[in-house]
Amino acid sequence: MKNLAIFIDSKNGLITESSKRLLDFASNWSFQNGSESIYVYGFELVSSDMLSTYSSIKQYTHIKIPDLVNHSQVITPLLEEIQQKGISQFFYVKSLLMDTIASSLANKLAIPLISNVLKVEKVSAGFHMTKSVFSGKATLTTEIKSESFLVAFSKSFSMELLSNPGNSSVGQTEITLGKDIQNKLIENHPLTGSIPLPDAAIVVGAGRGFKDPSNWGIVEDLAKELGAATACSKPVSDLNWRPHHEHVGQTGVKIAPKLYIACGISGAIQHLAGVNGSRKIVVINNDSEAPFFKHADYGIVGDVFDVLPRLLNKLKSH
C-alpha cells in the first residue's frame, strides 16, 4: 500500500476551488489505486469539517513558514514527517510556493517531478502522465514506471470521479519550516480584489475594444453581478489601463474557470494559452472574424458598449 500526500491552497481558512477539485480527484485516486491513507498539507489553519467528507483522509498538517525563509533549504521537518508516514506519492496544483518546496522534496527523495499535468492514468506497467506543453498548444504523455512520484497539476487538469461515499475523523497537527531562522517581514503588499483570478469560478476579461480605462466600469459591474473576477489582455496591462496581476495569457496568469467571458478581446494565441482551460468560453466582439470565435462555446457579434449594459440589466432583473 502507498500513502498519498496532497498539498492544498486556502484563503482566509477556506480551501480554494482548485484544491477542492484536487481533493475530489485524490479521494477517487485512493479508491481506485489502493492508497492506504491520504495526508493533507496546507499553509493555513483550516477546519477539519472541510476534510471530513473524504473517507481516506487521516490528517491535516498546517505548515508554518516564517517570512523570508529560503524554502528550499529548510524542508527537513517536512521531509522527516513524510518519510515517517511512508508517503511516496504527492499531488498539488501549481503555485510559486509549492513549486519551490516540491523541487526540493523531489531532489531529497530522488523521485520524479512531473509538472503541468492534466491527467494521470494507472496502466499495467506504471502510470501515464499527460501534461501541457508549449503554453497549452499541445500535450505530451509521459510514462512513469516508479510507484513514487510528485505531480504538479495544471489548474485546468481533468478528472474522472467515482462514487466514494464516507466520512472520516481528520486529525490536526502542525510543523514549522525554518523555525530557527531569524526573520523580519519588511513589506507586505496584498493584491486588491475580492476574488483571486486563479481561484475564480467565473472570470470577465476585457481588451482594447474598451478603448480607454475610463470605460472599465461596466466590466466591473458585470463581474460584481456575477460574483466574478476581472481579467485583461496583455496590451491592456502594458498600457497600464489595468494592474498587471489581471493580465491573463501566455506570459500572465493562467486560469481555468467554469465560465470565461471575453469582451472586446480578439483572441490572439498568446491570450488563448492562458484561458484554454476554461470549461465554457463566451466571446463578445464586434468583429465577426475575430479569431476568438473559433474557440468559443458561445459568441455574440456586437458592440461591447451595447451588449454589456443590456446583459447587466437582464441579470439585475432576475
C-alpha positions as CSV (number, residue, x, y, z in Angstrom):
1,M,0.0,0.0,0.0
2,K,1.1,3.5,-0.8
3,N,0.3,6.6,1.2
4,L,-0.6,9.8,-0.6
5,A,0.2,13.4,0.3
6,I,-1.9,16.3,-1.0
7,F,-0.8,19.9,-0.7
8,I,-3.7,22.3,-0.8
9,D,-4.1,26.1,-1.1
10,S,-6.5,28.1,1.1
11,K,-7.5,31.7,1.6
12,N,-8.7,33.0,5.0
13,G,-9.2,29.4,6.1
14,L,-11.3,28.4,3.1
15,I,-10.0,25.8,0.7
16,T,-9.7,27.2,-2.9
17,E,-11.7,25.8,-5.7
18,S,-8.8,24.2,-7.5
19,S,-7.7,22.5,-4.3
20,K,-11.3,21.2,-3.7
21,R,-11.1,19.6,-7.2
22,L,-7.7,18.1,-6.3
23,L,-9.2,16.6,-3.1
24,D,-12.0,15.1,-5.1
25,F,-9.5,13.6,-7.5
26,A,-7.2,12.4,-4.8
27,S,-10.0,10.7,-2.9
28,N,-11.1,8.8,-6.0
29,W,-7.4,8.1,-6.9
30,S,-7.0,6.5,-3.5
31,F,-10.2,4.5,-4.0
32,Q,-9.1,3.3,-7.5
33,N,-5.4,2.6,-6.8
34,G,-5.3,1.3,-3.3
35,S,-3.6,4.1,-1.5
36,E,-3.9,3.3,2.2
37,S,-4.2,6.8,3.6
38,I,-4.2,10.5,2.4
39,Y,-2.3,13.1,4.4
40,V,-3.2,16.7,3.6
41,Y,-0.8,19.6,4.0
42,G,-1.6,23.3,3.8
43,F,-0.2,26.7,4.8
44,E,-3.2,27.9,6.8
45,L,-5.3,26.5,9.6
46,V,-8.5,25.0,8.1
47,S,-11.4,23.3,9.8
48,S,-11.4,19.5,9.9
49,D,-15.0,19.6,8.9
50,M,-13.9,20.7,5.4
51,L,-12.0,17.5,5.0
52,S,-14.1,15.0,6.9
53,T,-16.3,14.1,3.9
54,Y,-13.3,12.3,2.3
55,S,-13.1,8.9,3.7
56,S,-9.4,8.2,3.1
57,I,-8.0,11.4,4.7
58,K,-6.3,10.7,8.0
59,Q,-4.7,14.0,9.0
60,Y,-4.3,17.7,8.1
61,T,-0.9,19.3,8.8
62,H,-0.5,23.0,8.9
63,I,2.9,24.0,7.6
64,K,4.1,27.2,9.1
65,I,6.8,29.1,7.2
66,P,8.4,32.2,8.7
67,D,8.6,35.2,6.4
68,L,11.6,35.4,4.1
69,V,12.8,31.9,4.7
70,N,14.7,30.2,1.9
71,H,12.2,27.4,1.4
72,S,14.5,25.1,-0.5
73,Q,16.9,25.0,2.5
74,V,14.6,24.3,5.4
75,I,12.3,21.4,4.4
76,T,13.9,19.0,6.9
77,P,10.9,18.8,9.3
78,L,8.6,18.1,6.4
79,L,10.9,15.5,4.9
80,E,11.2,13.7,8.2
81,E,7.4,13.5,8.6
82,I,6.9,12.3,5.0
83,Q,9.4,9.5,5.5
84,Q,8.0,8.6,8.9
85,K,4.5,8.2,7.4
86,G,5.6,6.2,4.4
87,I,4.3,8.7,1.8
88,S,5.5,8.0,-1.7
89,Q,3.1,9.9,-4.0
90,F,2.4,13.6,-3.9
91,F,-0.2,15.8,-5.6
92,Y,-0.5,19.6,-5.7
93,V,-1.9,22.3,-8.0
94,K,0.9,24.5,-9.4
95,S,1.8,27.6,-7.4
96,L,5.1,29.5,-6.9
97,L,5.5,28.4,-3.2
98,M,4.7,24.7,-3.9
99,D,7.0,24.6,-6.9
100,T,9.8,25.7,-4.7
101,I,9.1,23.2,-2.0
102,A,8.3,20.3,-4.4
103,S,11.5,20.7,-6.3
104,S,13.5,20.3,-3.1
105,L,11.4,17.3,-2.0
106,A,11.8,15.6,-5.3
107,N,15.6,16.1,-5.1
108,K,15.9,14.8,-1.5
109,L,13.6,11.8,-2.1
110,A,15.2,11.1,-5.5
111,I,11.7,10.7,-7.2
112,P,10.5,12.2,-10.5
113,L,8.6,15.5,-10.5
114,I,6.2,16.0,-13.4
115,S,4.8,19.5,-13.9
116,N,1.8,21.0,-15.7
117,V,-0.1,17.6,-15.6
118,L,-3.6,17.5,-17.0
119,K,-4.4,13.8,-16.4
120,V,-3.0,10.8,-14.6
121,E,-3.8,7.2,-15.5
122,K,-2.8,3.9,-14.0
123,V,-1.6,1.4,-16.6
124,S,-0.2,-2.1,-16.2
125,A,3.5,-1.1,-16.3
126,G,3.1,2.1,-14.2
127,F,1.4,5.4,-14.8
128,H,0.7,7.7,-17.8
129,M,1.0,11.4,-17.1
130,T,-0.5,13.7,-19.7
131,K,1.0,17.2,-19.4
132,S,0.5,20.5,-21.2
133,V,3.5,21.8,-23.3
134,F,4.2,24.8,-25.5
135,S,1.9,27.0,-23.4
136,G,-1.1,24.8,-23.8
137,K,-0.8,24.4,-27.6
138,A,0.0,20.6,-27.3
139,T,0.0,17.7,-24.8
140,L,2.7,15.2,-24.1
141,T,2.2,11.8,-22.4
142,T,5.0,10.6,-20.2
143,E,5.3,7.0,-18.8
144,I,6.4,6.7,-15.2
145,K,7.3,3.2,-14.1
146,S,8.1,4.2,-10.5
147,E,5.4,3.9,-7.8
148,S,6.9,7.0,-6.2
149,F,6.4,10.4,-7.9
150,L,5.4,14.1,-7.3
151,V,2.8,15.6,-9.6
152,A,2.2,19.3,-10.1
153,F,-1.3,19.6,-11.7
154,S,-2.2,22.4,-14.1
155,K,-5.2,24.4,-12.8
156,S,-7.1,23.0,-15.8
157,F,-6.5,19.3,-15.0
158,S,-9.3,16.9,-15.8
159,M,-10.6,14.2,-13.5
160,E,-12.9,11.3,-13.5
161,L,-14.9,10.9,-10.3
162,L,-16.4,7.7,-8.9
163,S,-18.8,7.2,-6.1
164,N,-16.7,7.2,-2.9
165,P,-19.0,7.9,0.0
166,G,-17.9,8.0,3.6
167,N,-16.7,10.3,6.3
168,S,-13.5,10.3,8.3
169,S,-12.3,11.9,11.5
170,V,-9.4,14.1,10.4
171,G,-6.6,14.8,12.9
172,Q,-4.8,18.1,13.0
173,T,-1.1,18.8,13.6
174,E,1.5,21.4,12.8
175,I,5.1,21.7,11.7
176,T,7.3,24.7,11.2
177,L,9.9,25.0,8.5
178,G,13.0,27.2,9.3
179,K,11.9,27.8,12.9
180,D,15.5,28.5,14.0
181,I,16.0,31.2,11.4
182,Q,15.6,34.8,12.4
183,N,13.2,36.7,10.1
184,K,11.7,40.0,9.7
185,L,8.8,41.0,7.4
186,I,9.9,44.1,5.7
187,E,6.9,44.9,3.5
188,N,3.6,43.3,2.6
189,H,1.7,44.3,-0.5
190,P,-1.5,42.2,-0.8
191,L,-3.3,42.3,-4.1
192,T,-6.6,44.1,-4.1
193,G,-9.8,42.4,-5.3
194,S,-12.2,40.1,-3.5
195,I,-11.7,37.1,-5.9
196,P,-8.2,35.9,-6.8
197,L,-8.0,35.1,-10.6
198,P,-6.6,31.6,-10.3
199,D,-9.5,30.5,-7.9
200,A,-12.4,32.3,-9.6
201,A,-15.2,30.1,-10.9
202,I,-16.3,33.0,-13.3
203,V,-14.0,35.5,-15.0
204,V,-14.9,38.5,-17.1
205,G,-12.0,39.6,-19.3
206,A,-11.7,42.7,-21.3
207,G,-9.4,44.0,-24.0
208,R,-8.5,47.0,-26.1
209,G,-12.0,47.0,-27.5
210,F,-12.9,49.2,-24.5
211,K,-10.8,52.0,-25.9
212,D,-10.0,53.7,-22.6
213,P,-9.5,52.7,-19.0
214,S,-12.3,55.0,-18.0
215,N,-14.8,52.6,-19.7
216,W,-14.0,49.7,-17.4
217,G,-16.9,50.5,-15.0
218,I,-19.3,48.2,-17.0
219,V,-16.8,45.3,-16.8
220,E,-16.5,45.7,-13.0
221,D,-20.3,46.0,-12.7
222,L,-20.9,42.8,-14.7
223,A,-18.2,40.9,-12.7
224,K,-19.8,42.1,-9.4
225,E,-23.2,41.0,-10.5
226,L,-21.9,37.5,-11.5
227,G,-19.6,37.1,-8.5
228,A,-16.7,37.0,-10.9
229,A,-13.1,38.1,-11.1
230,T,-11.9,40.6,-13.7
231,A,-9.1,40.0,-16.2
232,C,-7.5,41.7,-19.1
233,S,-5.4,41.1,-22.2
234,K,-1.7,41.8,-22.3
235,P,-1.9,45.0,-24.4
236,V,-4.3,46.4,-21.7
237,S,-1.8,45.8,-18.9
238,D,1.1,47.0,-21.0
239,L,-0.8,50.3,-21.4
240,N,-1.3,50.4,-17.6
241,W,-5.1,50.5,-18.1
242,R,-5.3,47.7,-15.6
243,P,-3.0,46.2,-13.0
244,H,-0.6,43.6,-14.2
245,H,-1.8,40.9,-11.9
246,E,-5.1,40.9,-14.0
247,H,-3.2,40.0,-17.2
248,V,-4.3,36.6,-18.5
249,G,-2.3,34.8,-21.2
250,Q,0.9,33.0,-22.1
251,T,3.1,35.4,-20.0
252,G,0.5,36.2,-17.4
253,V,-1.9,34.3,-15.2
254,K,-3.3,31.0,-16.5
255,I,-6.9,30.4,-15.5
256,A,-9.4,27.5,-15.6
257,P,-12.8,28.9,-14.5
258,K,-16.2,27.3,-15.1
259,L,-17.0,30.3,-17.3
260,Y,-14.8,32.9,-19.1
261,I,-16.5,35.9,-20.7
262,A,-14.1,37.7,-23.1
263,C,-15.3,41.2,-24.0
264,G,-13.5,43.1,-26.8
265,I,-10.6,40.7,-27.0
266,S,-9.6,39.5,-30.4
267,G,-8.2,36.1,-29.2
268,A,-4.5,36.2,-30.1
269,I,-2.8,32.8,-29.5
270,Q,-0.9,34.3,-26.5
271,H,-4.1,35.1,-24.8
272,L,-5.7,31.7,-25.6
273,A,-2.8,30.0,-23.9
274,G,-3.9,31.5,-20.6
275,V,-7.6,30.7,-20.9
276,N,-7.9,27.4,-22.8
277,G,-8.5,25.5,-19.6
278,S,-11.9,27.3,-19.2
279,R,-14.9,24.9,-19.3
280,K,-17.1,27.4,-21.2
281,I,-16.0,30.5,-23.1
282,V,-18.3,33.3,-24.2
283,V,-16.9,35.8,-26.7
284,I,-18.4,39.3,-27.3
285,N,-16.8,41.2,-30.1
286,N,-18.0,43.5,-32.9
287,D,-15.6,41.8,-35.4
288,S,-17.3,38.6,-36.7
289,E,-13.8,37.4,-38.0
290,A,-12.1,37.7,-34.6
291,P,-10.1,34.5,-34.0
292,F,-11.6,34.1,-30.5
293,F,-14.9,33.0,-32.1
294,K,-13.3,29.8,-33.3
295,H,-12.5,28.8,-29.7
296,A,-15.8,30.0,-28.1
297,D,-18.7,27.8,-26.9
298,Y,-21.0,30.8,-27.4
299,G,-20.4,34.0,-29.3
300,I,-22.1,37.4,-29.6
301,V,-21.2,39.7,-32.5
302,G,-21.9,43.2,-31.3
303,D,-20.5,46.3,-29.7
304,V,-19.5,45.7,-26.1
305,F,-20.9,49.1,-25.1
306,D,-24.3,47.9,-26.3
307,V,-24.2,44.3,-25.3
308,L,-22.8,44.5,-21.8
309,P,-25.3,47.1,-20.4
310,R,-28.2,45.0,-21.8
311,L,-26.7,41.9,-20.3
312,L,-26.2,43.6,-17.0
313,N,-29.8,44.9,-16.9
314,K,-31.1,41.4,-17.7
315,L,-29.1,39.9,-14.8
316,K,-30.3,42.6,-12.4
317,S,-33.9,41.9,-13.4
318,H,-33.7,38.3,-12.3
